[in-house]
Amino acid sequence: QVQLVESGGGLVQAEDALRLACAASGRTFSFYAMGWFRQAPGKEREFVAAISRSGALTNYADSVKGRFTISRDNARSTVYLQMNSLKPEDTAVYYCAARAATYDYPPSPSHEYSYWGQGTQVTVSS
């Protein structure tokens, strides 16, 4: 069992930056690939970014490439999402997720993730 707690959300203006953090507890963090997903009102949850167990491999949705950066600190059992040049369309609840991974790869499908946090709201005003 893995428990995930997100933090760092808030209200910002367009072009601002924000860093989300997701602290994990319960199992060895480095056994898990980690992902960030988001869900805007009235829309389905969508993939944002993922990082492999070691941190060597990352994967991004096209909509955030070049603006968002996912990273992890295995010693602190924390994964981060640095979000730059935020746009109003980035407004959503952001969730982190964990997947026990045999191989070092960053999966994007949400169904591959077993553990989810409660989410943190990010609101970007124009």
The 8 nearest C-alpha neighbors of each residue, nearest first, counted from 0:
[[1, 25, 26, 2, 114, 24, 113, 3],
 [2, 0, 25, 24, 26, 114, 3, 23],
 [1, 3, 24, 23, 25, 0, 4, 116],
 [4, 2, 116, 23, 22, 21, 115, 1],
 [3, 5, 22, 21, 116, 23, 117, 6],
 [6, 4, 21, 20, 118, 119, 116, 22],
 [7, 5, 20, 19, 8, 119, 21, 4],
 [8, 6, 19, 18, 20, 9, 5, 119],
 [7, 9, 121, 120, 119, 6, 19, 10],
 [10, 8, 121, 122, 120, 11, 7, 119],
 [9, 11, 122, 123, 121, 12, 8, 124],
 [12, 10, 123, 124, 15, 122, 9, 13],
 [11, 13, 124, 123, 15, 125, 14, 10],
 [12, 14, 86, 125, 85, 15, 124, 123],
 [15, 13, 84, 85, 12, 86, 16, 83],
 [16, 14, 13, 84, 85, 12, 11, 83],
 [17, 15, 83, 82, 84, 85, 14, 18],
 [18, 16, 82, 81, 19, 83, 15, 7],
 [19, 17, 81, 80, 82, 7, 20, 79],
 [18, 20, 7, 80, 79, 6, 8, 81],
 [19, 21, 79, 6, 5, 78, 7, 80],
 [20, 22, 5, 78, 4, 77, 79, 3],
 [23, 21, 77, 4, 3, 76, 5, 20],
 [24, 22, 3, 76, 2, 77, 21, 1],
 [25, 23, 2, 1, 26, 3, 22, 76],
 [24, 26, 1, 0, 2, 23, 27, 28],
 [25, 27, 1, 28, 24, 0, 30, 23],
 [28, 26, 29, 30, 25, 31, 24, 76],
 [27, 29, 30, 76, 31, 26, 73, 23],
 [28, 30, 52, 31, 27, 73, 53, 32],
 [31, 29, 28, 27, 99, 52, 100, 32],
 [32, 30, 99, 98, 52, 29, 100, 28],
 [31, 33, 52, 51, 98, 97, 100, 50],
 [34, 32, 97, 50, 49, 96, 31, 98],
 [33, 35, 49, 96, 95, 48, 50, 97],
 [34, 36, 95, 48, 47, 94, 49, 96],
 [37, 35, 46, 47, 94, 45, 93, 95],
 [38, 36, 93, 92, 45, 44, 91, 94],
 [37, 39, 44, 91, 92, 43, 45, 42],
 [38, 40, 91, 42, 41, 92, 90, 37],
 [41, 39, 42, 38, 91, 43, 92, 90],
 [40, 42, 39, 43, 38, 44, 91, 92],
 [43, 41, 39, 40, 38, 44, 45, 91],
 [42, 44, 38, 45, 41, 39, 40, 37],
 [43, 45, 38, 37, 42, 36, 46, 39],
 [44, 46, 37, 36, 43, 38, 47, 109],
 [45, 47, 36, 107, 48, 60, 35, 37],
 [46, 48, 36, 60, 35, 59, 45, 37],
 [49, 47, 59, 35, 58, 34, 46, 60],
 [50, 48, 34, 105, 58, 57, 33, 35],
 [49, 51, 57, 105, 33, 54, 56, 32],
 [50, 52, 105, 104, 32, 54, 103, 56],
 [53, 51, 32, 31, 29, 103, 54, 30],
 [52, 54, 55, 51, 103, 29, 56, 50],
 [53, 55, 51, 52, 56, 50, 71, 70],
 [54, 56, 53, 51, 57, 50, 52, 103],
 [57, 55, 51, 54, 50, 104, 105, 58],
 [58, 56, 50, 49, 105, 51, 55, 59],
 [57, 59, 49, 48, 105, 50, 56, 60],
 [60, 58, 48, 47, 64, 61, 49, 63],
 [59, 61, 47, 62, 63, 48, 64, 46],
 [60, 62, 64, 63, 59, 47, 65, 58],
 [61, 63, 60, 64, 47, 59, 66, 65],
 [64, 62, 66, 61, 67, 60, 65, 59],
 [65, 63, 61, 66, 59, 62, 67, 60],
 [64, 66, 67, 63, 68, 83, 61, 62],
 [67, 65, 83, 63, 64, 82, 84, 68],
 [68, 66, 82, 81, 63, 83, 65, 64],
 [69, 67, 81, 80, 70, 82, 66, 65],
 [68, 70, 80, 79, 81, 48, 50, 67],
 [71, 69, 79, 78, 68, 80, 54, 50],
 [72, 70, 78, 77, 79, 73, 54, 69],
 [71, 73, 77, 75, 74, 76, 78, 70],
 [72, 74, 76, 75, 29, 71, 28, 77],
 [73, 75, 72, 76, 77, 28, 29, 71],
 [74, 76, 77, 73, 72, 22, 71, 23],
 [77, 75, 73, 28, 23, 74, 72, 22],
 [78, 76, 22, 75, 72, 21, 71, 23],
 [77, 79, 71, 21, 70, 20, 72, 22],
 [80, 78, 20, 70, 19, 69, 71, 21],
 [79, 81, 69, 19, 18, 68, 82, 20],
 [80, 82, 18, 68, 67, 17, 79, 69],
 [81, 83, 67, 17, 16, 18, 66, 80],
 [84, 82, 16, 66, 85, 67, 15, 81],
 [85, 83, 14, 15, 16, 66, 86, 13],
 [86, 84, 14, 13, 83, 15, 16, 89],
 [85, 87, 13, 88, 89, 123, 14, 84],
 [88, 86, 123, 89, 124, 90, 125, 13],
 [87, 89, 90, 86, 123, 91, 85, 39],
 [90, 88, 87, 86, 91, 85, 123, 122],
 [91, 89, 122, 88, 121, 123, 87, 39],
 [92, 90, 39, 38, 121, 37, 93, 120],
 [91, 93, 120, 38, 119, 37, 118, 121],
 [92, 94, 37, 118, 119, 36, 91, 120],
 [95, 93, 118, 36, 35, 116, 37, 96],
 [94, 96, 35, 34, 116, 115, 36, 21],
 [95, 97, 115, 34, 114, 33, 112, 35],
 [98, 96, 33, 114, 112, 32, 31, 113],
 [99, 97, 112, 31, 32, 113, 100, 33],
 [98, 100, 31, 30, 32, 97, 101, 113],
 [101, 99, 31, 102, 98, 32, 30, 103],
 [100, 102, 99, 103, 30, 31, 104, 52],
 [101, 103, 100, 104, 52, 51, 32, 105],
 [104, 102, 51, 52, 53, 101, 100, 105],
 [103, 105, 51, 102, 56, 106, 52, 32],
 [106, 104, 51, 50, 49, 57, 32, 58],
 [107, 105, 108, 104, 49, 111, 32, 58],
 [106, 108, 46, 109, 49, 105, 48, 58],
 [109, 107, 110, 111, 106, 46, 112, 45],
 [108, 110, 111, 112, 107, 46, 45, 36],
 [111, 109, 112, 108, 113, 107, 106, 98],
 [110, 112, 109, 108, 113, 98, 106, 107],
 [113, 111, 98, 110, 97, 109, 114, 96],
 [114, 112, 98, 97, 111, 115, 96, 110],
 [115, 113, 97, 96, 112, 1, 98, 116],
 [116, 114, 96, 95, 3, 97, 117, 113],
 [115, 117, 3, 4, 118, 95, 94, 96],
 [118, 116, 94, 4, 115, 119, 5, 3],
 [117, 119, 94, 93, 116, 92, 5, 120],
 [118, 120, 93, 8, 92, 5, 6, 121],
 [121, 119, 92, 8, 91, 9, 93, 122],
 [120, 122, 8, 9, 90, 91, 92, 10],
 [123, 121, 90, 10, 9, 11, 120, 124],
 [124, 122, 87, 11, 12, 90, 13, 10],
 [123, 125, 12, 87, 13, 11, 122, 10],
 [124, 13, 87, 12, 123, 86, 14, 11]]
